[in-house]
């Protein structure tokens, strides 16, 4: 039997990139997957891809930058499949190109926090009663090396992602007695943003790859998705509060 057979997962930001790779990996392990994304077409494309491979999937349009949309995404997953076992908070937004700290206005900084830190918090709160009813649950939140390294021009994103790590560690302690595990993934993978970087500034991109011990960029499905599937499964039943660096060894600060 597949590791996630009979379980229901919600993946935010699953219309493309890492979110799509995660949704695919969870579905291949037997989970029914609710695909949420601000891009309705992207969500539908991911759901159709999963269904074409024999999985149960449901697409829903959701801007996770509001509590109402986060609650609606969780409710849609439960309505479609009857319950919820796995929550993957992958959706995120940050301005491109990046801004220095002095260039940020409150609205832009706030939007980054809403779609990263606040969205993670709102989805976790909405999912919690369903996990309690099931007697267990697995939450996988996404952070970033931008926070641990303090990457220039990523001030709001770095702050949000480090906030997610702190939030996750607290939740792992508060919710652990109820059988709810909370872990963090910090990826370095071929997301649309990464691909755009490789095309727009190939020299700096190649220089970054050269610093990765494994000398390659991770794959959204094969590398990141499979780690998330592991964390969601009973194979990781004794793993919580941990940051998993799925970055080929590139992170210099842990």
C-alpha positions in Angstrom: 0.0 0.0 0.0 1.2 3.5 -0.8 2.3 5.5 2.3 -0.5 8.1 2.1 -3.4 5.9 0.9 -6.7 7.1 2.3 -5.4 10.5 3.4 -6.4 13.9 2.3 -3.9 16.7 1.6 -4.3 20.5 1.0 -1.4 22.1 -0.9 -1.5 25.9 -1.3 0.3 27.5 -4.2 0.0 24.3 -6.1 -0.8 25.8 -9.5 2.8 25.5 -10.6 6.4 25.0 -9.5 7.2 23.6 -6.1 3.5 23.4 -5.1 2.7 21.4 -8.2 5.7 19.1 -7.6 4.5 18.5 -4.0 0.9 17.8 -5.1 2.2 15.3 -7.6 4.4 13.5 -5.0 1.6 13.3 -2.5 -0.9 12.0 -5.1 1.6 9.3 -6.2 1.7 8.1 -2.6 -2.0 7.7 -2.6 -3.3 10.9 -1.1 -6.4 12.8 -2.4 -5.1 16.3 -3.0 -6.9 19.6 -2.8 -5.0 22.0 -5.1 -5.3 25.7 -4.0 -3.9 28.6 -6.0 -4.6 32.3 -6.7 -4.3 31.3 -10.4 -7.5 29.3 -11.0 -6.2 28.0 -14.4 -3.0 26.8 -12.8 -4.9 25.0 -10.0 -7.1 23.3 -12.6 -4.1 22.3 -14.7 -2.4 20.7 -11.7 -5.6 18.9 -10.7 -6.1 17.6 -14.2 -2.5 16.3 -14.2 -3.1 14.4 -11.0 -6.4 13.0 -12.2 -4.8 11.8 -15.4 -2.4 9.7 -13.3 -5.4 8.2 -11.4 -5.4 10.4 -8.3 -8.3 12.1 -6.7 -7.9 15.9 -7.0 -9.9 19.0 -6.6 -8.9 22.5 -7.7 -9.9 25.7 -5.9 -9.0 29.3 -6.4 -7.7 31.0 -3.3 -5.7 34.1 -2.5 -4.2 33.1 0.8 -3.5 36.7 1.7 -6.8 36.8 3.5 -8.1 34.7 6.4 -11.4 34.2 4.6 -9.7 32.6 1.6 -7.5 30.4 3.8 -10.5 29.1 5.7 -12.4 28.6 2.4 -9.5 26.6 1.0 -9.5 24.3 4.0 -13.3 24.0 3.9 -13.2 23.1 0.2 -10.7 20.3 0.8 -12.9 18.9 3.5 -16.1 19.2 1.4 -14.4 17.5 -1.5 -12.9 14.6 0.4 -14.5 14.4 3.7 -11.7 15.3 6.0 -8.1 16.6 6.2 -4.9 14.9 7.2 -2.1 16.9 5.6 -1.6 20.6 5.2 1.2 22.0 3.0 1.7 25.8 3.2 3.6 26.5 0.1 1.9 29.6 -1.3 4.0 32.8 -1.2 4.5 36.2 -2.8 7.4 38.6 -2.9 8.0 41.6 -5.2 10.2 41.1 -8.3 12.7 42.5 -8.5 13.5 42.7 -4.9 13.5 45.9 -2.8 15.9 47.2 -0.3 14.6 47.8 3.2 14.4 51.6 2.6 12.4 51.0 -0.6 9.6 49.0 1.0 6.3 50.8 1.7 3.9 49.4 4.3 1.5 48.0 1.8 4.1 45.9 -0.1 5.8 44.7 3.1 2.4 43.8 4.5 1.4 41.9 1.4 4.5 39.7 1.7 3.7 39.0 5.4 0.1 38.2 4.5 0.8 35.7 1.8 3.6 34.0 3.7 3.5 34.2 7.5 -0.1 35.2 8.0 -1.4 32.7 5.4 0.5 29.9 7.1 -1.0 30.9 10.5 -4.5 31.2 9.1 -4.4 27.9 7.3 -3.0 26.1 10.4 -5.7 27.5 12.6 -8.4 26.5 10.1 -7.0 22.9 9.7 -6.5 22.3 13.4 -10.0 21.2 14.3 -10.0 18.6 11.5 -6.7 17.2 12.7 -8.1 17.0 16.2 -11.1 15.0 15.0 -8.7 12.6 13.1 -6.5 12.3 16.2 -3.4 13.3 14.2 -2.2 15.4 11.4 0.9 16.6 9.5 1.7 20.2 8.6 4.6 21.0 6.3 5.4 24.8 6.1 7.8 26.4 3.7 10.6 28.7 4.7 13.7 29.9 2.9 17.4 30.3 3.0 16.7 34.0 2.3 15.7 34.3 6.0 18.6 32.4 7.5 21.2 34.1 5.3 19.6 37.5 5.3 19.6 37.9 1.5 19.8 41.4 0.3 16.6 42.9 -1.3 14.6 40.2 0.4 13.8 41.9 3.7 10.1 41.3 3.9 10.4 37.7 2.5 13.2 36.9 4.9 11.3 38.2 7.9 8.2 36.3 6.9 10.0 33.0 6.3 11.9 33.2 9.6 8.6 34.0 11.2 7.2 30.8 9.7 10.0 28.8 11.2 9.3 30.2 14.7 5.6 29.7 14.3 6.2 26.1 13.3 8.4 25.3 16.2 5.9 26.7 18.6 3.0 24.7 17.0 5.1 21.5 17.1 5.3 21.9 20.9 1.7 23.1 21.5 0.0 20.6 19.2 2.4 17.7 19.6 0.4 16.2 22.4 -2.6 16.0 20.1 -0.6 14.0 17.5 -0.1 16.9 15.1 3.4 17.2 13.7 4.7 20.4 12.2 7.9 20.6 10.1 9.5 23.1 7.8 11.1 22.7 4.4 13.7 25.1 3.0 14.0 24.3 -0.7 16.3 25.3 -3.6 14.6 24.1 -6.7 13.7 24.8 -10.3 10.6 26.9 -9.6 9.4 29.4 -12.1 11.3 32.1 -10.3 14.5 30.0 -10.4 14.0 29.4 -14.1 13.5 33.1 -14.7 16.7 33.9 -12.8 18.7 31.3 -14.9 17.5 33.0 -18.1 17.8 36.6 -16.9 21.2 36.4 -15.3 22.8 33.2 -16.3 26.2 34.2 -15.0 25.1 34.6 -11.4 22.8 31.6 -11.7 25.7 29.4 -12.8 27.9 30.8 -10.0 25.2 29.9 -7.5 25.0 26.3 -8.8 28.8 26.0 -8.6 28.5 26.6 -4.8 26.1 23.8 -4.3 27.9 20.6 -3.2 25.7 18.4 -5.3 26.2 20.8 -8.3 22.6 21.0 -9.4 19.3 22.7 -8.8 16.7 20.6 -7.1 13.6 19.3 -8.9 10.2 20.5 -7.6 8.8 17.0 -7.7 11.6 14.5 -7.5 13.6 16.3 -4.8 11.2 18.6 -2.9 8.0 16.8 -3.4 9.3 13.5 -2.2 10.7 15.0 1.0 7.3 16.5 1.7 5.7 13.1 1.1 8.1 11.6 3.6 7.3 14.2 6.2 3.6 13.7 5.7 3.8 9.9 6.1 4.1 7.7 9.1 7.7 7.1 8.1 8.3 10.5 9.8 6.0 9.7 12.8 8.7 10.8 15.2 9.8 13.9 13.3 8.4 17.3 14.3 9.6 20.8 14.8 12.4 20.2 12.3 13.8 22.3 9.4 14.6 20.1 6.4 17.1 21.7 4.0 16.3 20.4 0.6 19.0 22.5 -1.1 21.8 20.2 -2.2 23.8 21.4 0.8 24.0 25.0 -0.4 22.8 26.6 2.9 25.6 28.2 4.7 23.7 29.1 7.9 21.6 26.6 9.8 
